[in-house]
Amino acid sequence: MQKLLFILFLFLQFILNAQSLKDGMGFYREDQIYIGLSFLSLDSNNKSFSQRGLSNHFQLGFVRDIPLISSGKLSIGIGLGYSFQNYNSNLTRFNIDNKNSIFIVNNTLNQKSKLSFNFIEFPISLRWRNSSLNDYQFWRVYAGIKFQRNFLSKLKYSIHDIKNISNEVKNWNKDLYLSFGYNTWNFYFSYGLNQIMKNIRDQYSNKSFRVRPLKIGLIFYLL
């Protein structure tokens, strides 16, 4: 945890120093707070895997704008945020021994599990907009990548059966994302580049398979 806080401190210092240089050159910039809500579609190459109910995603954060040209229409965004996402599916946690566990598809019981993940996010994006210093309503297209640091993950079968599985989730994950829209309201699309859980296997073949989230929703940018 101390290492993570130290990284966050260095990250904020870098952004503030970089932005001071840009401001001194008279560049127009646009720092923003963002809030987003999305639905998740879970992409898997295992035919037995299925979603059960709605899966969702929430995100909140701040983006520091670093203009690349004096008009401010093209810039790089570097941010810091928090995100929460959950998977409702037929995955079941199976203990191999006291130290190791795997996730398998539950084909025998009609049981739903909920996997929930909490991340600190570091979004980096290339940002275009047709804005100006005095125009606050404009079209925008932002595309980039998010580096996500897991700090709390849980598995829930029922209200009375909740397990902490943070050690069974990869510490770092990556998402590609795209947002576009006009003014405050914007569409948001994101796709996970890697598997979040460390060990997912087929119940019968014992082969590992993929489960990656596709997020579709809205993101709101506030000045």
Buried (B, 14 or more C-beta within 10 A) or exposed (E): EEEEEEEBEEBBEEBEEBBEEBEEEEBBBBBBBBBBBBEBEBEBEBEBBBBBEEBBBBBEBBBBBBBBEEBBBEBBBBBBBEBBBBBBBBBBBBEEEEEEBBBBBBEEEEEBBBBBBBBBBBBEBBBBBEBEEEEEEEEBBBBBBBBBBBBEBBBBBEEEEEEEBEEBBBEEBEBEBBBBBEEBEBEBBBBBEEBBBBBBBBBEEEEEBBBBBBBBBBBBBEE
